[in-house]
Amino acid sequence: MLPTVLRRRALGDSMERIQPDLIIQAQGIQPSVASSYRALAEHKKAQAYPEAAQADITALHQRSATTPTSACGATTPQGP
């Protein structure tokens, strides 16, 4: 999805024109315009601050490794 957004934005297309052509392949659905903007913003942040982006990824992996999940994959509540 992101490579398509980047390529089309470089050609001058608006996000509203790009969005109908996008498909999240793992789920077979179209992302919202907001999701597309969010992905673009995260990409720009990672380009501008690679150390911060790596720290975010590391923290996410650590959190997911220590957070218990139920049989269906949902996060279980922690504490009272």
RODREN-966826 format. One record per residue: residue in three letters; x, y, z of N, C-alpha, C in turn. Coordinates in steps of 0.02 Angstrom, whole numbers, padded with zeros to 5 digits, always signed. Layout:
BEGIN
ALAXYZXYZXYZ ...
This chain:
BEGIN
MET+00041-00059+00000+00000+00000+00000+00043+00063+00000 LEU+00092+00066+00045+00133+00126+00052+00171+00142-00013 PRO+00202+00094-00046+00236+00111-00109+00190+00143-00161 THR+00129+00119-00164+00080+00148-00211+00064+00220-00192 VAL+00053+00232-00128+00038+00300-00104+00097+00346-00120 LEU+00158+00325-00105+00217+00367-00117+00225+00383-00191 ARG+00217+00332-00233+00225+00341-00305+00172+00389-00332 ARG+00109+00378-00313+00055+00420-00339+00059+00492-00311 ARG+00079+00500-00248+00087+00567-00220+00143+00604-00257 ALA+00197+00569-00275+00252+00599-00313+00228+00623-00381 LEU+00177+00589-00408+00149+00609-00473+00097+00665-00466 GLY+00082+00684-00403+00036+00740-00392-00035+00721-00377 ASP-00050+00656-00370-00118+00635-00355-00136+00652-00282 SER-00198+00669-00271-00222+00681-00202-00237+00614-00169 MET-00237+00614-00103-00251+00552-00066-00321+00527-00082 GLU-00368+00573-00093-00436+00554-00108-00441+00518-00175 ARG-00397+00534-00222-00396+00499-00287-00359+00433-00283 ILE-00311+00429-00237-00271+00367-00230-00310+00314-00193 GLN-00345+00333-00141-00377+00286-00094-00420+00233-00127 PRO-00462+00249-00176-00504+00196-00205-00464+00140-00240 ASP-00401+00154-00258-00360+00104-00292-00319+00061-00245 LEU-00323+00076-00180-00283+00040-00130-00321-00021-00103 ILE-00284-00074-00091-00311-00134-00060-00261-00158-00008 ILE-00284-00173+00052-00241-00206+00102-00243-00280+00085 GLN-00189-00306+00056-00190-00373+00028-00203-00428+00080 ALA-00177-00419+00140-00187-00471+00192-00260-00478+00211 GLN-00299-00423+00205-00368-00425+00227-00417-00417+00169 GLY-00393-00396+00111-00436-00388+00053-00485-00330+00058 ILE-00468-00279+00097-00512-00221+00105-00476-00157+00085 GLN-00514-00104+00075-00485-00039+00060-00473-00001+00125 PRO-00413+00029+00132-00402+00070+00191-00439+00136+00185 SER-00454+00167+00242-00486+00233+00240-00434+00285+00219 VAL-00458+00343+00201-00413+00398+00184-00370+00415+00245 ALA-00400+00414+00305-00363+00428+00367-00307+00378+00377 SER-00319+00314+00365-00267+00263+00372-00210+00276+00323 SER-00228+00296+00263-00177+00311+00212-00134+00370+00233 TYR-00166+00423+00259-00129+00481+00284-00084+00461+00343 ARG-00110+00418+00387-00071+00396+00445-00009+00358+00423 ALA-00017+00313+00375+00040+00274+00350+00091+00320+00318 LEU+00068+00370+00281+00113+00418+00249+00150+00459+00303 ALA+00115+00481+00355+00147+00519+00409+00199+00478+00446 GLU+00183+00414+00459+00231+00370+00493+00292+00359+00450 HIS+00283+00353+00385+00339+00344+00339+00384+00406+00340 LYS+00354+00465+00337+00392+00528+00338+00430+00535+00404 LYS+00398+00515+00459+00431+00519+00525+00491+00472+00526 ALA+00483+00412+00499+00538+00364+00498+00596+00389+00455 GLN+00579+00424+00400+00631+00451+00357+00669+00508+00392 ALA+00633+00550+00429+00663+00607+00462+00701+00588+00525 TYR+00674+00539+00562+00703+00520+00626+00710+00444+00630 PRO+00759+00415+00595+00764+00342+00594+00777+00311+00662 GLU+00813+00346+00706+00826+00318+00773+00761+00313+00813 ALA+00719+00364+00809+00655+00364+00845+00610+00309+00817 ALA+00609+00301+00752+00567+00249+00722+00589+00180+00745 GLN+00655+00169+00749+00680+00104+00772+00662+00093+00845 ALA+00666+00146+00886+00647+00139+00956+00573+00123+00963 ASP+00530+00153+00921+00458+00137+00922+00446+00064+00905 ILE+00481+00039+00855+00473-00031+00834+00497-00078+00889 THR+00554-00062+00919+00580-00104+00973+00531-00106+01032 ALA+00504-00048+01051+00456-00045+01106+00393-00085+01090 LEU+00370-00081+01028+00311-00118+01008+00323-00193+01012 HIS+00381-00216+00989+00397-00287+00993+00403-00311+01065 GLN+00434-00270+01108+00440-00289+01178+00372-00293+01211 ARG+00329-00245+01196+00262-00244+01226+00222-00305+01203 SER+00226-00322+01138+00187-00378+01113+00214-00444+01139 ALA+00279-00447+01155+00309-00508+01181+00290-00520+01254 THR+00274-00466+01290+00259-00474+01361+00185-00468+01378 THR+00143-00451+01329+00071-00444+01341+00037-00511+01330 PRO+00005-00538+01382-00030-00602+01374-00091-00593+01328 THR-00105-00645+01290-00164-00643+01246-00208-00703+01261 SER-00271-00696+01243-00318-00752+01252-00311-00799+01193 ALA-00348-00852+01192-00345-00901+01138-00362-00871+01070 CYS-00404-00820+01070-00424-00790+01006-00376-00734+00985 GLY-00324-00720+01026-00275-00669+01008-00289-00601+01038 ALA-00344-00594+01076-00360-00530+01106-00317-00519+01168 THR-00300-00457+01180-00260-00440+01239-00302-00447+01301 THR-00273-00478+01351-00310-00487+01414-00297-00427+01460 PRO-00346-00407+01500-00337-00349+01544-00282-00361+01595 GLN-00246-00308+01612-00192-00312+01661-00213-00277+01725 GLY-00203-00308+01781-00215-00276+01846-00289-00263+01861 PRO-00301-00229+01918-00371-00216+01939-00404-00162+01899 
